C-alpha cells in the first residue's frame, strides 16, 4: 500500500520495525486495484 498512499499525498517514514505515515489535510482520491 505504500505506493498508493504516497500517490495520494502521504509521507511514510520507517523507524526500526515501524512505519510512520503522515497524511495531509486531505488525501487525493486515486483509482487502485488490489490483488489477493
PDB file of N, CA, C and O in Angstrom:
ATOM      1  N   UNK A   1       0.801  -1.202   0.000  1.00  0.00           N
ATOM      2  CA  UNK A   1       0.000   0.000   0.000  1.00  0.00           C
ATOM      3  C   UNK A   1       0.844   1.267   0.000  1.00  0.00           C
ATOM      4  O   UNK A   1       0.305   2.357  -0.193  1.00  0.00           O
ATOM      5  N   UNK A   2       2.120   1.156   0.206  1.00  0.00           N
ATOM      6  CA  UNK A   2       2.978   2.333   0.309  1.00  0.00           C
ATOM      7  C   UNK A   2       2.894   3.192  -0.946  1.00  0.00           C
ATOM      8  O   UNK A   2       2.724   4.407  -0.849  1.00  0.00           O
ATOM      9  N   UNK A   3       3.011   2.582  -2.117  1.00  0.00           N
ATOM     10  CA  UNK A   3       2.949   3.352  -3.359  1.00  0.00           C
ATOM     11  C   UNK A   3       1.631   4.099  -3.481  1.00  0.00           C
ATOM     12  O   UNK A   3       1.612   5.261  -3.888  1.00  0.00           O
ATOM     13  N   UNK A   4       0.535   3.447  -3.133  1.00  0.00           N
ATOM     14  CA  UNK A   4      -0.779   4.086  -3.237  1.00  0.00           C
ATOM     15  C   UNK A   4      -0.906   5.245  -2.257  1.00  0.00           C
ATOM     16  O   UNK A   4      -1.430   6.300  -2.616  1.00  0.00           O
ATOM     17  N   UNK A   5      -0.438   5.065  -1.031  1.00  0.00           N
ATOM     18  CA  UNK A   5      -0.518   6.140  -0.042  1.00  0.00           C
ATOM     19  C   UNK A   5       0.317   7.343  -0.455  1.00  0.00           C
ATOM     20  O   UNK A   5      -0.122   8.482  -0.295  1.00  0.00           O
ATOM     21  N   UNK A   6       1.516   7.109  -0.984  1.00  0.00           N
ATOM     22  CA  UNK A   6       2.344   8.234  -1.413  1.00  0.00           C
ATOM     23  C   UNK A   6       1.744   8.936  -2.624  1.00  0.00           C
ATOM     24  O   UNK A   6       1.855  10.157  -2.739  1.00  0.00           O
ATOM     25  N   UNK A   7       1.113   8.196  -3.524  1.00  0.00           N
ATOM     26  CA  UNK A   7       0.433   8.831  -4.663  1.00  0.00           C
ATOM     27  C   UNK A   7      -0.718   9.717  -4.199  1.00  0.00           C
ATOM     28  O   UNK A   7      -1.052  10.701  -4.859  1.00  0.00           O
ATOM     29  N   UNK A   8      -1.323   9.369  -3.065  1.00  0.00           N
ATOM     30  CA  UNK A   8      -2.437  10.157  -2.532  1.00  0.00           C
ATOM     31  C   UNK A   8      -1.954  11.314  -1.661  1.00  0.00           C
ATOM     32  O   UNK A   8      -2.769  12.077  -1.142  1.00  0.00           O
ATOM     33  N   UNK A   9      -0.642  11.455  -1.494  1.00  0.00           N
ATOM     34  CA  UNK A   9      -0.099  12.601  -0.777  1.00  0.00           C
ATOM     35  C   UNK A   9       0.478  12.314   0.591  1.00  0.00           C
ATOM     36  O   UNK A   9       0.920  13.242   1.268  1.00  0.00           O
ATOM     37  N   UNK A  10       0.492  11.066   1.024  1.00  0.00           N
ATOM     38  CA  UNK A  10       1.034  10.729   2.337  1.00  0.00           C
ATOM     39  C   UNK A  10       2.560  10.671   2.293  1.00  0.00           C
ATOM     40  O   UNK A  10       3.154  10.434   1.241  1.00  0.00           O
ATOM     41  N   UNK A  11       3.176  10.888   3.438  1.00  0.00           N
ATOM     42  CA  UNK A  11       4.615  10.733   3.603  1.00  0.00           C
ATOM     43  C   UNK A  11       4.834   9.589   4.579  1.00  0.00           C
ATOM     44  O   UNK A  11       4.199   9.540   5.633  1.00  0.00           O
ATOM     45  N   UNK A  12       5.729   8.666   4.235  1.00  0.00           N
ATOM     46  CA  UNK A  12       5.958   7.490   5.074  1.00  0.00           C
ATOM     47  C   UNK A  12       7.414   7.465   5.514  1.00  0.00           C
ATOM     48  O   UNK A  12       8.326   7.571   4.694  1.00  0.00           O
ATOM     49  N   UNK A  13       7.619   7.322   6.818  1.00  0.00           N
ATOM     50  CA  UNK A  13       8.955   7.291   7.405  1.00  0.00           C
ATOM     51  C   UNK A  13       9.107   5.979   8.160  1.00  0.00           C
ATOM     52  O   UNK A  13       8.229   5.607   8.939  1.00  0.00           O
ATOM     53  N   UNK A  14      10.214   5.272   7.937  1.00  0.00           N
ATOM     54  CA  UNK A  14      10.462   3.999   8.612  1.00  0.00           C
ATOM     55  C   UNK A  14      11.410   4.240   9.779  1.00  0.00           C
ATOM     56  O   UNK A  14      12.477   4.833   9.622  1.00  0.00           O
ATOM     57  N   UNK A  15      10.995   3.763  10.965  1.00  0.00           N
ATOM     58  CA  UNK A  15      11.832   3.834  12.162  1.00  0.00           C
ATOM     59  C   UNK A  15      11.852   2.456  12.802  1.00  0.00           C
ATOM     60  O   UNK A  15      10.861   2.029  13.395  1.00  0.00           O
ATOM     61  N   UNK A  16      12.962   1.767  12.688  1.00  0.00           N
ATOM     62  CA  UNK A  16      13.063   0.419  13.243  1.00  0.00           C
ATOM     63  C   UNK A  16      12.090  -0.516  12.561  1.00  0.00           C
ATOM     64  O   UNK A  16      12.115  -0.667  11.340  1.00  0.00           O
ATOM     65  N   UNK A  17      11.224  -1.149  13.354  1.00  0.00           N
ATOM     66  CA  UNK A  17      10.230  -2.081  12.814  1.00  0.00           C
ATOM     67  C   UNK A  17       8.910  -1.406  12.479  1.00  0.00           C
ATOM     68  O   UNK A  17       7.951  -2.080  12.103  1.00  0.00           O
ATOM     69  N   UNK A  18       8.847  -0.084  12.610  1.00  0.00           N
ATOM     70  CA  UNK A  18       7.585   0.633  12.424  1.00  0.00           C
ATOM     71  C   UNK A  18       7.643   1.570  11.228  1.00  0.00           C
ATOM     72  O   UNK A  18       8.698   2.101  10.880  1.00  0.00           O
ATOM     73  N   UNK A  19       6.494   1.758  10.614  1.00  0.00           N
ATOM     74  CA  UNK A  19       6.348   2.750   9.550  1.00  0.00           C
ATOM     75  C   UNK A  19       5.397   3.819  10.060  1.00  0.00           C
ATOM     76  O   UNK A  19       4.280   3.519  10.481  1.00  0.00           O
ATOM     77  N   UNK A  20       5.845   5.068  10.020  1.00  0.00           N
ATOM     78  CA  UNK A  20       5.019   6.184  10.470  1.00  0.00           C
ATOM     79  C   UNK A  20       4.481   6.882   9.228  1.00  0.00           C
ATOM     80  O   UNK A  20       5.243   7.297   8.355  1.00  0.00           O
ATOM     81  N   UNK A  21       3.164   7.005   9.162  1.00  0.00           N
ATOM     82  CA  UNK A  21       2.514   7.575   7.988  1.00  0.00           C
ATOM     83  C   UNK A  21       1.960   8.940   8.353  1.00  0.00           C
ATOM     84  O   UNK A  21       1.135   9.076   9.257  1.00  0.00           O
ATOM     85  N   UNK A  22       2.432   9.955   7.625  1.00  0.00           N
ATOM     86  CA  UNK A  22       1.949  11.312   7.811  1.00  0.00           C
ATOM     87  C   UNK A  22       1.009  11.629   6.659  1.00  0.00           C
ATOM     88  O   UNK A  22       1.388  11.522   5.493  1.00  0.00           O
ATOM     89  N   UNK A  23      -0.207  12.016   6.984  1.00  0.00           N
ATOM     90  CA  UNK A  23      -1.180  12.373   5.957  1.00  0.00           C
ATOM     91  C   UNK A  23      -1.106  13.861   5.649  1.00  0.00           C
ATOM     92  O   UNK A  23      -0.220  14.568   6.129  1.00  0.00           O
ATOM     93  N   UNK A  24      -2.036  14.310   4.856  1.00  0.00           N
ATOM     94  CA  UNK A  24      -2.164  15.721   4.526  1.00  0.00           C
ATOM     95  C   UNK A  24      -3.521  16.185   5.038  1.00  0.00           C
ATOM     96  O   UNK A  24      -4.245  15.415   5.669  1.00  0.00           O
ATOM     97  N   UNK A  25      -3.866  17.434   4.772  1.00  0.00           N
ATOM     98  CA  UNK A  25      -5.190  17.924   5.167  1.00  0.00           C
ATOM     99  C   UNK A  25      -6.284  17.112   4.491  1.00  0.00           C
ATOM    100  O   UNK A  25      -7.380  16.962   5.031  1.00  0.00           O
ATOM    101  N   UNK A  26      -5.984  16.591   3.311  1.00  0.00           N
ATOM    102  CA  UNK A  26      -6.938  15.747   2.599  1.00  0.00           C
ATOM    103  C   UNK A  26      -6.207  14.924   1.560  1.00  0.00           C
ATOM    104  O   UNK A  26      -5.555  15.481   0.677  1.00  0.00           O
ATOM    105  N   UNK A  27      -6.304  13.607   1.650  1.00  0.00           N
ATOM    106  CA  UNK A  27      -5.659  12.749   0.663  1.00  0.00           C
ATOM    107  C   UNK A  27      -6.443  12.823  -0.641  1.00  0.00           C
ATOM    108  O   UNK A  27      -7.670  12.912  -0.629  1.00  0.00           O
ATOM    109  N   UNK A  28      -5.735  12.788  -1.756  1.00  0.00           N
ATOM    110  CA  UNK A  28      -6.382  12.838  -3.058  1.00  0.00           C
ATOM    111  C   UNK A  28      -6.795  11.437  -3.466  1.00  0.00           C
ATOM    112  O   UNK A  28      -6.024  10.487  -3.327  1.00  0.00           O
ATOM    113  N   UNK A  29      -8.007  11.314  -3.966  1.00  0.00           N
ATOM    114  CA  UNK A  29      -8.527  10.008  -4.372  1.00  0.00           C
ATOM    115  C   UNK A  29      -7.775   9.491  -5.593  1.00  0.00           C
ATOM    116  O   UNK A  29      -7.529  10.239  -6.538  1.00  0.00           O
ATOM    117  N   UNK A  30      -7.413   8.214  -5.570  1.00  0.00           N
ATOM    118  CA  UNK A  30      -6.738   7.555  -6.683  1.00  0.00           C
ATOM    119  C   UNK A  30      -7.419   6.225  -6.934  1.00  0.00           C
ATOM    120  O   UNK A  30      -7.846   5.553  -5.996  1.00  0.00           O
ATOM    121  N   UNK A  31      -7.521   5.846  -8.195  1.00  0.00           N
ATOM    122  CA  UNK A  31      -8.070   4.533  -8.527  1.00  0.00           C
ATOM    123  C   UNK A  31      -7.001   3.488  -8.257  1.00  0.00           C
ATOM    124  O   UNK A  31      -5.841   3.677  -8.625  1.00  0.00           O
ATOM    125  N   UNK A  32      -7.379   2.391  -7.618  1.00  0.00           N
ATOM    126  CA  UNK A  32      -6.401   1.344  -7.346  1.00  0.00           C
ATOM    127  C   UNK A  32      -7.051  -0.024  -7.479  1.00  0.00           C
ATOM    128  O   UNK A  32      -8.261  -0.181  -7.313  1.00  0.00           O
ATOM    129  N   UNK A  33      -6.216  -1.005  -7.781  1.00  0.00           N
ATOM    130  CA  UNK A  33      -6.671  -2.383  -7.911  1.00  0.00           C
ATOM    131  C   UNK A  33      -5.808  -3.223  -6.987  1.00  0.00           C
ATOM    132  O   UNK A  33      -4.582  -3.120  -7.016  1.00  0.00           O
ATOM    133  N   UNK A  34      -6.442  -4.059  -6.163  1.00  0.00           N
ATOM    134  CA  UNK A  34      -5.711  -4.911  -5.226  1.00  0.00           C
ATOM    135  C   UNK A  34      -5.845  -6.360  -5.658  1.00  0.00           C
ATOM    136  O   UNK A  34      -6.938  -6.824  -5.981  1.00  0.00           O
ATOM    137  N   UNK A  35      -4.741  -7.061  -5.663  1.00  0.00           N
ATOM    138  CA  UNK A  35      -4.754  -8.493  -5.957  1.00  0.00           C
ATOM    139  C   UNK A  35      -4.461  -9.245  -4.680  1.00  0.00           C
ATOM    140  O   UNK A  35      -3.547  -8.902  -3.931  1.00  0.00           O
ATOM    141  N   UNK A  36      -5.240 -10.262  -4.447  1.00  0.00           N
ATOM    142  CA  UNK A  36      -5.043 -11.062  -3.228  1.00  0.00           C
ATOM    143  C   UNK A  36      -4.566 -12.438  -3.618  1.00  0.00           C
ATOM    144  O   UNK A  36      -4.336 -13.281  -2.750  1.00  0.00           O
TER     145      UNK A  36
END
